[in-house]
Structure formats: C-alpha cells, structure tokens
Amino acid sequence: MSNICVIGTGYVGLVTGVCFADLGNSVHCLDINEHRIKNLKNGVMPIYEPGLEEIVERNVAATRLFFTTDYTEALADAEFAFIAVGTPSGVDGEADLTYVRDAAEKIAEVIDHAIVIVNKSTVPVGTGDWVSDIIRKKRGENELEYYVVSNPEFLREGSAIHDFMQPDRVVLGSMHRQAADAVAGLYQPLRAPTLITDLRTAEMIKYASNAFLATRISFINEIANVCDELGADVREVAQGMGLDKRIGHAFLEAGLGWGGSCFPKDVKALAHMAVLHGTHPQLLQAVMEINRNQRRRVVMKLRNLVGGSLIDKTVGILGLSFKPDTDDIRESPALEIIHLLRNEGARVKAYDPQAMENTAKIIPDLELCKNPYEVAQDADGLILATKWNEFKQLDFKRIYSIMHTPVLIDGRNEWDSQSLRELGFTYFGIGQGNHVSAGA
Ligand SMILES: NC(=O)c1ccc[n+]([C@@H]2O[C@H](COP(=O)([O-])OP(=O)(O)OC[C@H]3O[C@@H](n4cnc5c(N)ncnc54)[C@H](O)[C@@H]3O)[C@@H](O)[C@H]2O)c1
C-alpha cells in the first residue's frame, strides 16, 4: 500500500486516483475546482465515464479515497504526486503548461519530505526537466529530495477504467531508475508490459502514439474520399487492408475525422515542437488538413443534396460528444459541423444521450431535443455525428414520415444504406462509393 496524491480530477486524474485506490492504495484526489471537489465528496461525478461512480463509492466507503482542494492535506503523507492537469492548446498550437507549472509550484511550496513527482499530463518533450527546474528554483536553499518521472496516460474516454486496469503497456521515463522502478511497483498488480526509458523518450512516446493513430484515421478518410469518386467501398477496403497482420484493423474506420481532448491538441503540439526545433512536419500538417476537410466535405455534400443551399434549411444532428460513451465535447466533429451549417444559414437542432449539458454551456442558443425523433421532425437533413448505441436501430419508417426532406448523412457508416434507400431516403455514407451509386 502506498500513499498517493493525484492532482487534477478530470478524465485522467480521477480515473487514475480511483483505480489506484481500488488497487489498495490510499489516494488523495486534489483539484482547484471547489465545485468539483464538493460534488465528488457528495458522490456526484464531474464527468460521465461508465463504471466510475461505483468504484468511487466503493473506495470512499473503504476510506482509501479522499477528495480535497488543499495541497497541504493532499501531500501530507504522499510518496507519489501524480500531475494530471489539463494541457490545452496555446495560441500557436503549443501545449499550454500553465496548469502544470501551477501544480509543480504548489508541490514545491508545501512538501516537506522526499517525493516522486509523476507527470501523467501529456506534455512537450523536455517538460520533466522544466518541472525539476521549477521545483529547484522555488525551493532555493530549502532543498528537497524529489524525483521526476514521466508516465504518459493512454486511456480512452468511454473505456477509461478498463484501459487503466488493463493497459497495453505502462511507459515510465526518468533520469532516476529507482524512482521509475518505484512507480512501476504501483502498476505491478496490473501485470502489464512495462517500458522504462529516459524522461524525454517517454514524453515523446505519448505524442508519437497519438499522432500515429490520428494519421491512420486521416489516411483512411483520404482513401474514403477517393472511394466515393471511384465507386469503391472504403469499409471493405479497410477490412481487406486490416486482415494484413502488418496493418491490423484498429483506427481504420472512415468517418467525420478525429476529435476529442487529445488528438487535435497533441498533433498540433507535436507539429509545433517540430517546427520550433527546425524540422518540417509535413505529414502532421497533412494529417490535420485532411481532418479539417472531412467536416467541410459532409456539409458540402448535404448542401448539394438539399438543392445547393443550406439557407433556412433545418438540419438535425445525432450525437454531440466526440465519440460514444463520454460527455466530452472538446474538438468534437459535431460541433464543428454545427458551426459550418449555421454559417451557411441553416437552422440546427441536436440530441445527445450525455453531452447536451456541456454543449449548452458553449452553444447556449443551440436547439436541443429530447430524442432523435424530435431532431428528425421537419428536418431537411439528418447527420449521424456520434456512434452512440441508441442511434443504431432507429425507427426509420417513422423518421421518413416526419422529415421534411428525407436526406441522411451517415457520418459514421453505421446504418444500412440499402434498406434506407428502399425506404425512400437519400443516403450518403463516408467512402461508400456514394458519388457513383447514388448519382449524387
Ligand atoms: N482525456 C483523455 O482521454 C486523456 C487521455 C490521455 C492523456 N490525457 C492527458 O491528461 C491530461 C489531463 O487531461 P483530462 O482530460 O483529464 O483534463 P480535464 O480538463 O478533464 O481535467 C483537468 C483537471 O485539472 C484541474 N486542475 C487544473 N489546474 C490544477 C492545479 N493547479 N491543481 C489542481 N488541479 C488543477 C482542473 O480543474 C480539472 O479538473 C492532459 O494533458 C491530457 O492531454 C487525457
């Protein structure tokens, strides 16, 4: 059993904290957001993540899991301080390290015993050294025994608990092997392959992994667009490619492009780092451009299918979160599409099982509906933006009867095009050879 403090109670910090508690450690989860901590103390989750609430309850009851806004309290007995605060995009695409700096300074201010500082936030290469400098400067004469370890997180929202408990790998980077080994000990019950590197290499593994996954998605989307023009079906192309063991099936689903809290900012930050250090990240630039175009392409397609203009047309959006099983809307393709549609004069309404509250905070005047049928009512076009389970088997007869113009844009290649066309819909999927077969 170890004493752990986790700084930041977002998607990564909270999951990390509760999972370490569930493994038998004593964990203090700390956040500067008082409302968040008050809610957590009352058993109210700040995020939607399947299975999270139950584990929180179990570990609070077992007095292994505590929530606080007080750094002194959280770090009093801590052997490990995990930093899991946000690292959003700065103005030039660089990672904004303001929150990491604040956390490092606070640790330096209050700690009075030896500690391993573990950075779980996704941070530019060299940040571990920078955190060390911050602490050294802040402490001045008042020296502290501390070690910095990079421990990038690879969990996916929507399956975060599973991903934390059964990771493909644990990556640890440090200039102090013993500190890295000590952190490896915390993960030992998971029996996951563990890679120990130097600090900078671990930091780069995270960026390179996310950039590679984003590249695969942009790659298949580019192929999808070519398929559309040539009458091939990208779903079967991806299947045929994926059967090759050197390629595999993962991240080869054509759609509206990647979004979320990580890929967009991480690809940007990696490109920024590359330029800053004199290299020319042409592939990363192309990956980002393809992604931007993917949203524009469906709007263009819809415009063509409803007669050449979206002015005063009603468009329904099914799904707002960037992917299913999360309420996270950061860089969600749905939001970008809503923005583009409204710019062209369309009236937009939407529904999402979990993400409407978050969406209302940033697009307060968006018409939010109670269910998919309210979205479809009188619509000239319906766009499937997020692959939630509840959108898989809708009553399409009913939808056909209530839409003003029965145009479906299947942004996730989820629906059965043939049966929908038989019902009378004009159907457009991504890379299904629509251009040729639908004559659109
Ligand atoms: N969300 C993911 O799926 C995911 C996956 C892997 C890695 N990451 C990385 O993990 C990091 C955290 O991401 P997230 O999605 O959990 O962020 P988040 O925005 O959901 O949560 C960050 C939390 O940190 C808190 N915070 C900010 N400054 C603080 C401070 N000085 N002290 C204490 N708390 C502070 C905020 O109030 C917030 O609750 C980012 O670097 C991200 O790139 C995220």
PDBQT file of the ligand as one rigid body, heavy atoms in Angstrom, charges set to zero:
ROOT
HETATM    1  N1  LIG A 501      -8.903  12.850 -21.577  1.00  0.00    +0.000 N 
HETATM    2  C1  LIG A 501      -8.226  11.825 -22.084  1.00  0.00    +0.000 C 
HETATM    3  O1  LIG A 501      -8.783  10.905 -22.681  1.00  0.00    +0.000 OA
HETATM    4  C2  LIG A 501      -6.734  11.767 -21.934  1.00  0.00    +0.000 A 
HETATM    5  C3  LIG A 501      -6.050  10.578 -22.231  1.00  0.00    +0.000 A 
HETATM    6  C4  LIG A 501      -4.670  10.536 -22.071  1.00  0.00    +0.000 A 
HETATM    7  C5  LIG A 501      -3.979  11.655 -21.646  1.00  0.00    +0.000 A 
HETATM    8  N2  LIG A 501      -4.672  12.813 -21.384  1.00  0.00    +0.000 N 
HETATM    9  C6  LIG A 501      -3.902  13.956 -20.906  1.00  0.00    +0.000 C 
HETATM   10  O2  LIG A 501      -4.093  14.053 -19.492  1.00  0.00    +0.000 OA
HETATM   11  C7  LIG A 501      -4.116  15.422 -19.073  1.00  0.00    +0.000 C 
HETATM   12  C8  LIG A 501      -5.423  15.706 -18.343  1.00  0.00    +0.000 C 
HETATM   13  O3  LIG A 501      -6.486  15.537 -19.262  1.00  0.00    +0.000 OA
HETATM   14  P1  LIG A 501      -8.006  15.487 -18.778  1.00  0.00    +0.000 P 
HETATM   15  O4  LIG A 501      -8.818  15.197 -19.995  1.00  0.00    +0.000 OA
HETATM   16  O5  LIG A 501      -8.125  14.611 -17.607  1.00  0.00    +0.000 OA
HETATM   17  O6  LIG A 501      -8.209  17.011 -18.329  1.00  0.00    +0.000 OA
HETATM   18  P2  LIG A 501      -9.502  17.681 -17.686  1.00  0.00    +0.000 P 
HETATM   19  O7  LIG A 501      -9.599  19.021 -18.278  1.00  0.00    +0.000 OA
HETATM   20  O8  LIG A 501     -10.667  16.748 -17.772  1.00  0.00    +0.000 OA
HETATM   21  O9  LIG A 501      -9.137  17.801 -16.140  1.00  0.00    +0.000 OA
HETATM   22  C9  LIG A 501      -8.095  18.598 -15.652  1.00  0.00    +0.000 C 
HETATM   23  C10 LIG A 501      -8.402  18.917 -14.191  1.00  0.00    +0.000 C 
HETATM   24  O10 LIG A 501      -7.246  19.548 -13.630  1.00  0.00    +0.000 OA
HETATM   25  C11 LIG A 501      -7.697  20.555 -12.735  1.00  0.00    +0.000 C 
HETATM   26  N3  LIG A 501      -6.600  21.487 -12.479  1.00  0.00    +0.000 N 
HETATM   27  C12 LIG A 501      -6.085  22.443 -13.299  1.00  0.00    +0.000 A 
HETATM   28  N4  LIG A 501      -5.055  23.068 -12.698  1.00  0.00    +0.000 NA
HETATM   29  C13 LIG A 501      -4.907  22.493 -11.488  1.00  0.00    +0.000 A 
HETATM   30  C14 LIG A 501      -3.995  22.707 -10.408  1.00  0.00    +0.000 A 
HETATM   31  N5  LIG A 501      -3.015  23.619 -10.476  1.00  0.00    +0.000 N 
HETATM   32  N6  LIG A 501      -4.141  21.957  -9.302  1.00  0.00    +0.000 NA
HETATM   33  C15 LIG A 501      -5.119  21.022  -9.216  1.00  0.00    +0.000 A 
HETATM   34  N7  LIG A 501      -5.995  20.784 -10.202  1.00  0.00    +0.000 NA
HETATM   35  C16 LIG A 501      -5.890  21.505 -11.320  1.00  0.00    +0.000 A 
HETATM   36  C17 LIG A 501      -8.890  21.153 -13.422  1.00  0.00    +0.000 C 
HETATM   37  O11 LIG A 501      -9.721  21.876 -12.536  1.00  0.00    +0.000 OA
HETATM   38  C18 LIG A 501      -9.560  19.899 -13.997  1.00  0.00    +0.000 C 
HETATM   39  O12 LIG A 501     -10.485  19.347 -13.090  1.00  0.00    +0.000 OA
HETATM   40  C19 LIG A 501      -3.936  16.257 -20.354  1.00  0.00    +0.000 C 
HETATM   41  O13 LIG A 501      -2.579  16.556 -20.515  1.00  0.00    +0.000 OA
HETATM   42  C20 LIG A 501      -4.375  15.295 -21.447  1.00  0.00    +0.000 C 
HETATM   43  O14 LIG A 501      -3.768  15.566 -22.679  1.00  0.00    +0.000 OA
HETATM   44  C21 LIG A 501      -6.018  12.895 -21.488  1.00  0.00    +0.000 A 
ENDROOT
TORSDOF 0
